[in-house]
Amino acid sequence: MKFLAFLLTIHLFFATTNAQVKTGIEVLKNQNFLLLKGKKVGLITNPTGVDAGLKSTIDVLNEAPEVDLVALFGPEHGVRGNVAAGEKVENLTDPATGLPVFSLYGKTRKPTPQMLSGIDALVYDIQDIGSRSYTYISTLGLAMEAAAENNIEFIVLDRPNPLGGNKFEGPLTEEAFTSFVSQFPIPYVHGFTVGELATFINNNHLLPNNLKCQLTVVKMEGWHRDMLFEETGLQWVPSSPHIPHAHSAYFYPVSGILGELYVFNIGVGYTLPFQTFATDWIDAGQLARNLNELKLPGIIFRPIHYKPYYSTYKGKEIQGVQVHLTNVQKAPLSLIQFYVLQEVHKLHPDKNVFEMCDPSRLNMFDKVCGTDKVRKAFSKNFRVEDIIDIWYGDINNFLKKAGKSFLY
């Protein structure tokens, strides 16, 4: 046991010393928590909130003599990450610290005045994955709104966008399709660090009633926009049950929108979340050949056969394609699912996924897209070329506005 402990210590030492990037919590520590001195602090976090040695930000702040940590706030999956996707998070007492934990993913999604009573500063430390439909950034916006309404300082401990800061894909969310999975008018692949997104929200008065919060972003050191997560030297902590690895964040936009229809298994329920497209009626070999003939940049498709352990097609033998990313920066990540639909429809014109799904799923598909224009245009002929202008048409104007909020 002593030898195993020694190996763990060595591993954590190198994880710390090899990191090119210092996250916000590391910078805050190096500043001796000056921002938090004399303040009662609430912390919004989950298991991804760790320092370079993988120590929880909860414990870092709770043990710091300079910090008076008084409450924790849990997003989807909970402060300790033990709640499944979509399940409500309950209020409780954190057994490790004895602090109250208030749920922001249950009956209440925005901190109430009662939750914030006596708090001077709300600190946010959660690793995002760079896609708009990931609910942590919706929690960010609602928490900023509550902080503004209650005159509480809001502090973001910044972390890398795992996709880098130069990738922007998808239409901006239209007002009619604003939801907890598309809270802001930003592209589906949004290119922001969470600190930049908070700055963008504040700069552009995206909180209700033109509110602005008293925002401070503790910037990273050593991060630049063309960095994928593996290049940061940081350790990845699963940000949710189906994002177990850093590369999982690359695949989330590859299939996550189509996955909302529950017609294909997308590797969720198997060992390859968001990396596959499979059914019990697809010809894997033919589909892979057809997709590879498109010569999409940065992508290779491989035939795959498997049996999901849960979710869509649980326990059934299915086949389809696995997506292999050879160049994340060049691959049109969020359009891959539409290329798959295009080629599946050529092989199986009788299979219309928008008619095969439960009708209620169409609403969620549109919300995740941020508009119904994509589905309506694509479903006419099942051709990607029919949605390219919708998918990328907003990006240039968005970048002119977004660039003013870039911190790196």
Stockholm file with secondary structure:
# STOCKHOLM 1.0

chainA/1-408         MKFLAFLLTIHLFFATTNAQVKTGIEVLKNQNFLLLKGKKVGLITNPTGVDAGLKSTIDVLNEAPEVDLVALFGPEHGVRGNVAAGEKVENLTDPATGLPVFSLYGKTRKPTPQMLSGIDALVYDIQDIGSRSYTYISTLGLAMEAAAENNIEFIVLDRPNPLGGNKFEGPLTEEAFTSFVSQFPIPYVHGFTVGELATFINNNHLLPNNLKCQLTVVKMEGWHRDMLFEETGLQWVPSSPHIPHAHSAYFYPVSGILGELYVFNIGVGYTLPFQTFATDWIDAGQLARNLNELKLPGIIFRPIHYKPYYSTYKGKEIQGVQVHLTNVQKAPLSLIQFYVLQEVHKLHPDKNVFEMCDPSRLNMFDKVCGTDKVRKAFSKNFRVEDIIDIWYGDINNFLKKAGKSFLY
#=GR chainA/1-408 SS CHHHHHHHHHHHHHHHHHCSCBCHHHHHHHTTTGGGTTCEEEEEECTTCBCTTCCBHHHHHHHCTTCEEEEEEECTTCTTSCSCTTCCCCCEECTTTCCEEEESSSSCSSCCTTTTTTCSEEEEECCCCSBTTCTHHHHHHHHHHHHHHTTCEEEEECCCCTTCSSCCBSCCCCGGGCBTTBCSSSCSBCCCCHHHHHHHHHHTTCSGGGCCCCEEEECCBSCCTTCCGGGGTCCCCCSSTTCCSHHHHHHHHHHHHHHTTCSSBCSBTTBSTTSEEEESSCCHHHHHHHHHTTCCTTEEEEEEEECCSSSTTTTSCEEEEEEEESCTTTSCGGGHHHHHHHHHHHHCTTCCHHHHSCTHHHHHHHHHHTSSHHHHHHHHHCCGGGTHHHHHTTHHHHHHHHGGGCCC
#=GC SS_cons         CHHHHHHHHHHHHHHHHHCSCBCHHHHHHHTTTGGGTTCEEEEEECTTCBCTTCCBHHHHHHHCTTCEEEEEEECTTCTTSCSCTTCCCCCEECTTTCCEEEESSSSCSSCCTTTTTTCSEEEEECCCCSBTTCTHHHHHHHHHHHHHHTTCEEEEECCCCTTCSSCCBSCCCCGGGCBTTBCSSSCSBCCCCHHHHHHHHHHTTCSGGGCCCCEEEECCBSCCTTCCGGGGTCCCCCSSTTCCSHHHHHHHHHHHHHHTTCSSBCSBTTBSTTSEEEESSCCHHHHHHHHHTTCCTTEEEEEEEECCSSSTTTTSCEEEEEEEESCTTTSCGGGHHHHHHHHHHHHCTTCCHHHHSCTHHHHHHHHHHTSSHHHHHHHHHCCGGGTHHHHHTTHHHHHHHHGGGCCC
//
